[in-house]
């Protein structure tokens, strides 16, 4: 039963765990100029919470279940978190996620429009901690961004489902000759452009397409566009009711990758990722050497080893 005493006991456990983790991590992250990282990842089974640090702020997320949806619970956890991190309660940003909810990746929660500059090494990203479920930066992919950056020098880079363009920024910083960011949302493409400019990387070599990714791939194939390097990170599910289109990553990822391969150079590289928790890959027989690189893309602060999965597709097949 969620009595006031039980909730306080949970808040004390939660605060103590976060305080210990923060003390352990903060200096190492500061030395690496990493300002977005995970502090709590459902570490205590009865507390289905995640906490992410963003440059002096914290995002507190609850995975809601009906039996634990108690109004007093989140305020108690937020106060415990603020006390543990020694930051004002106004710097705690609370989100609720419902497991199994489909198609709400970009759902607007508020309209504050406030952006926070967050460093990731020598890169800076603009984050919004209040207006949407997601903040504009997936911190779990910072090692993957480095992998893409390492391959980007001189490349024509394609970012499908680009969201706010963090991978576009990484590729541009890595010396990409040109980048193309594709996302159905013009709002997020504008944000991607802002992220590039924030890092001094703006310019006409960076193009943006507000269109469904599969539609764009069909156009690009017919137009003869070819890319050396691609990042493909589709949502688990999306729907465009106006066009009668649906995308389900379990069902459609192979067709998506086949379409992507058709716009790649013969020796191109594709990084494919998903955060679908029950994903079953259908990658055999693709004209590429396919390697599951998930283990090398998981930062130390993510105790959930299934936060994402990543494959590298080298299109130059061995002779």
Secondary structure, 3 states (H helix, E strand, C coil): CCCHHHHHHHHHHHHHHHHHHHHHHHHHHHHCCECEEEEEECCCCCCCEEEEEECCEEEEEEEECHHHCCHHHHHHHHHHHHHHHCCCHHHEEEEEEECCCCCCCCCECCCCCCCEEEEECCEEEEECCCCECCCCCCHHHHHHHHHHHHHCCCCEEEEECCCCCHHHHHHHHCCCCEEEEEECCHHHHHHHHHHHHHCCCCCCCEEEEECCHHHHHHHHHHHCCCEEEEEECCCCEEEECCCCEEEEHHHHHHHHHHHHHCCEEEEEEEEEEECCCCCCCCCCCCCCEEEECHHHHCCCCCCCCCCCEEEEEECCCCC
